[in-house]
């Protein structure tokens, strides 16, 4: 299975992305959900990579949070699925 090749931190980020999508009522897990989860990891490398690229991790996190808030939502009890964009 594809997720067996992932690191523990990446698996945790995917779990957080699914949880975030479900909590917000998103039918799909988008790359924005995963990026948000990666940015919020306490011991992750994403924040330091953003900083090395010359951006503020806090600013990028806020922008990603806004993008996630703008994603389409649905009502109902279905679990979110991976979007086509994230599978690519």
C-alpha positions, 0 to 999 in steps of 0.5 A, spaced: 500 500 500 502 507 498 502 509 505 507 504 508 512 507 504 511 514 508 515 516 514 511 517 521 511 524 521 508 524 514 503 519 516 501 523 522 500 529 517 495 525 513 491 523 519 491 531 521 489 533 514 483 527 514 481 530 521 481 537 519 477 536 512 472 532 516 472 537 522 470 542 516 465 538 512 470 538 506 468 532 502 475 531 499 482 532 502 486 537 498 493 539 498 492 545 502 489 540 508 496 536 508 500 543 507 496 546 513 498 539 517 505 539 515 506 547 517 503 545 524 507 539 526 511 541 532 518 537 530 516 537 522 521 540 517 516 544 513 516 550 517 524 551 516 524 549 509 519 555 508 524 560 512 530 557 508 525 559 502 525 566 505 518 566 507 515 567 514 512 560 516 506 564 520 504 568 514 504 562 510 500 558 515 495 563 515 495 564 508 494 556 507 488 556 513 485 561 509 485 557 503 482 551 507 477 555 509 475 557 502 474 550 500 467 547 498 463 543 504 458 538 504 453 536 510 452 529 511 456 523 515 461 521 509 468 521 511 473 525 506 476 522 500 483 524 497 482 529 492 484 528 485 489 533 486 493 530 492 493 523 488 497 527 483 
